[in-house]
Amino acid sequence: MSVSIIRKKVSAWRAAWFCLLSAGVLLDCLTAALWLAASVAGAVLLLDVTREQRILFTALSAAWLVWKLGSGFSVFLPGLRLRRFAARVEAALPELRGRLLTALDLAAGAPPPGASPAFVRRHLEDSARLIGASPRPAFISFKKLLTAGRLAGLSSGLFAAGMIAWSDPKAFYWFLRPLALRPLEDAMEISPGDAEVLRGRPFRIEASFKRGGEGEPALFLRGAGSSWNRGFMAAAGPGRFVYAGAALESDLSYRLAHGELQSRVYRLKAAEPPVLKDLLFSVIPPAYTGEKRRDYPYLPFESAALKGSLAVVSGAAAGKPFSAALVFQGAPPLPLRPYSGGKLGAEFTVTGDASYRLVLKTADGVEDGSAETHSIKALSDQSPSVEVLSPAFGALEAAPEEEITAVYEASDDLGLREVRLRRSVYSAGAPVPALSFERGVKAFTEFSVRNFSGEAALDLYDLPDGTEAEFYFSACDRSPSGVCAKSGIIKIKAVDFSARHASAYAGLDALKKELGALKERENGIIADLGKGKVFTSEEMSAYAEAWRKAAASAERLGAEVKKDPYMASGTQARYELLGDDMAYGARTAREKAVPETLSGPSAAAAKTHETLRNSLEAGERDLEAALRFEGARLSAFGFESMARNASAMAGELSAFPGASENSSGGAPVDEDWRKLERTLEKISAELSRINAMLKDRPPRKSDGRTFVLPAGSALTAAGELAAAIKAKDAGKAAALAAGLAEKLSQMRRVMEEYAAYQSSPAGGESGGDKTSELSGRWKTLYEEQGAETAAGRDLAEKLFPKTERARTALLAELEAAQAGTAERLLPFRKEEPGVYAAILRAGEKLKVRDMDSASAALGDALAEIRKSTCAPCAAVLRALQAEVGGSLDAFSRLKSDAALLGPDDLSLFPPAAGRQDRIRQESGELSRLIEREYSGALAGRLLERLERAGSHMGKAVEALSAKEIRPAAEEQLKALEELELGGQSLDEMLEKMKSAASGTDPSARPRGVFVRPAQGVDAAPVKLPRAGDYVPPAELRKKVMESLKERYPASQKDLIEEYLKNVAK
């Protein structure tokens, strides 16, 4: 029993070790086989190895693998002998050392001599027990078999073989069958292979090397019933060859060869092509566009259709049965289905840009390769557009009674359905739904209206003062979704300009009363001065303060009048003159009337007060004329606006059911009655305001003419109409509204006649004539002074060279004299250092033409000579004293032109002085005329200019009398400049008078609509400058006048003088 256990255990261990060693040898051979196979396959793929080379390499690889297998087994088989194996086990298992070999020897035969059987049995039992309990030796394990190097080699071999197989699944075919021939398909891609080609269509046979190659493959072709013929393939790129056939009429076989490689025989089968006749491409636009269907007897390469259109492709099938489809890019094919009449067709909705092909296939599925790509562009239905053309600015201020018409332009690519107007009203930023509305302004029944320009009234009459209305147009197209577009917003602020004008009107009336009170005060002062009354400073201070307050009131009212859009331009121009007079009057009262009056009763003080009183009387008359004209003019247009709205009310009421026999409107709602009530309230308020403003203007009788204004009856009619509207009596209200409109029209005609009567006062014309006459006399004086100034300039040009030559010669004499004096005094410079230094200083100053310093130095030298006590130099000093005195006389002659001129030249000065004195006297006469005939700011400014001009003329007379040409010319120029500035003031006055006369047209419509600055743009009216609005600076005028002294060609004298005068102006 023990022997069998030992033998079985040892045999099992030997078998396991044999298997493990055999597996290791086989794994090594497998790794080598994999690398050899990968090498062969790689060589076949990359090096194009021949069959002989493959056979040789395969044989050598097989022999080497057999040798490696035998050598592997021969290494471990001897170790499987029993005793060697037992010794290896004892070495691996220490507990069996000395026992396993002994046990095997005892188990093999008789016990050794001297050994008892019991000992042998016990030894075998102990050995069997130890062997049974012992584990398998460590050298018999998979760890010894599967070493890291062996696993790495196997893995790398598997990886290399796998990569080759992945690159070419047939690569190992030649390793397994080295004697077989290689097909050409392994080296080249051949297309189309076996295929069907539509009869008559061109075909192509292509071949290309898979991994590179050299040389052209041979193509052999064979038709039905014929032999093989050679075909030539053209190179179509590196390693690529093409054979192009013009048309395939019958079946065709072909094969290719390249070196020893041969392809199999392929066949191209000729199939009958499908045909689609009577092709028709149709586009059916959406119904809402109203456009007609478009048909094309062909399939266009490029087409366009509106989104939502239906595109239809149809045609008649001919020949054998076939199938057709529209193949869209990126979408499933759309088959053409049978239509009536044996046709095929397909339809699709255009939703976006698409590219498609019409593909025809035979019953066998052969596709017609001639199908080309077609494209269809989807056109979007463009949104409509609407633009406001007028008003040009989006932010306006307007009176509610103004008529504002907005001009709009709407367009759509397919057609407009309607244009609507929306009004949204806001008060203090909060919406007012009761005053907001939306209404249609134009509806289009035709499909073809794509562009339309129209206008619509912007209703403002029912808007309270200060509210803001936002208007915009919306244009809608005919699409099912009803796409609409909005225009820009027109913002209009309802401003009661009538109330603003009423405030300015009341201000004019109040200022008129203030001027009247101030005029009475002037009359009282004039009367008291006549009685010899002496005024106190407190009384005169109160008087000056009254004038100041009146001027300030006029200035404040001027700003209000200037901003009043309803004030006529003539009234504004007239008031501007009045404001100037008031400002000048206040200054005259403070600077002239008060001092003259405080100095005691005098004719000058009385005359000043009379001038101020006359100015106040003229202002009072102007204000009364302005009040009458403005009241009549504005009332006429107010009545016109009220009459228009009353007439519109009558028309609206007549359309209500039951109001008249021709009533055609729908039943009114509460909102319609409320709108009528608001309109009537506005009419009544405006009527009451105008009635209160007019008071006794116009009078019932004026210069024999009668102006009857039935304001009371109009107010009564308005009250009756309000009661009828409240009772919702449409018939009665319509009749009363028509009657009220007639009364308001009658009042308008009355006020138009009165305004025309007031617009042509005789006084205005006479004032303009007087000012024109004064302007003529002033111009005459200016021209005379200009001529005398030119004569003075000519005289200066004539005498200037002479004086300069004489002055130069005298200077040369002085320089020589000073040099000689210094030379004679040189020996005595130590005895008389003061005299010597003064003489040298005079010579230096003379060289730099500092005449005053040189003269002073000579005076110092003369004083030092007189103080001298030097006895040795007395004679020399006496001679020098006479020379220095002569030099001082020469210096005095240098400063005077008369001393340098001869008798003939000096004789020219007295006539010039006489002419200038005569012009001065004429200026005095003109001054007295202005004091006597004119008053106000203009008279004051002209008198100031004349006073200054007369002063300069007097100085010019004195200079001419003293034979001094330079000062005379300068003073003449200054006098001419003063007269020129006075002429500008006169021109301004005439312009303002013309503006006042041109702005008194009673038919001129009040300017009720004004644009506010919007988005940084100021669109307010701009006043164009008039002659005299700009006065050049004094320095510029001085330079221009001095330039008149410069010489210029005599032929251009008049032209240059006129140009310089215009520049100065």
Secondary structure, DSSP 8 states (H G I E B T S, - for coil): -HHHHHHHHHHHHHHHHHHHHHHHHHHHHHHHHHHHHHHHHHHHHHH---HHHHHHHHHHHHHHHHHHHHHHHHHHSGGGSHHHHHHHHHHH-GGGTTTHHHHHHHHHSS--TT--HHHHHHHHHHHHHHHHHS---TTSSHHHHS-HHHHHHHHHHHHHHHHHHHH-TTTTHHHH-TTS--BGGGTEEEES-SEEEETTS-EEEEEEESS---S--EEEEEETT---EEE--EE-STTEEEEEES---S-EEEEEEETTEE---EEEEEE---EEEEEEEEEE--GGG----EEESS--SEEEEETT-EEEEEEEEESS-EEEEEEETTS--EE-EE-TTSEEEEEEE--S-EEEEEEEEETT--B-TT--EEEEEEE-----EEEEEESSSSEEEE-TT--EEEEEEEE-SS-EEEEEEEEEEEETTEE-GGG-EEEEEEE--SS---EEEEEEEE--TT--TT-EEEEEEEEEESSTT--EEE---EEEEE--HHHHHHHHHHHHHHHHHHHHHHHHHHHHHHHHHHTT----HHHHHHHHHHHHHHHHHHHHHHHHHHH-TTS-HHHHHHHHHHHHHHHHHHHHIIIIIHHHHHT-S-HHHHHHHHHHHHHHHHHHHHHHHHHHHHHHHHHHHHHHHHHHHHHHHHHHHHTSTTSSTT--S----HHHHHHHHHHHHHHHHHHHHHHHHHTT-S-SEETTEE----HHHHHHHHHHHHHHHHTT-HHHHHHHHHHHHHHHHHHHHHHHHHHHHHT--HHHHHHHHHHHHHHHHHHHHHHHHHHHHHHHHHHHHHHHHHHHHHHHHHHHHHHHHHHHHHHHHGGGTTT-HHHHHHHHHHHHHHHTT-HHHHHHHHHHHHHHHHH---STTHHHHHHHHHHHHHHHHHHHHHT-SGGGS-HHHHTTHHHHHHHHHHHHHHHHHHHHHHHHH--HHHHHHHHHHHHHHHHHHHHHHHHHHTT-HHHHHHHHHHHHHHHHHHHHHHHHHHHHHHHHHHT--TT-----EEE--BTTB--S------TTS----HHHHHHHHHHTTS---GGGHHHHHHHHHHHH-
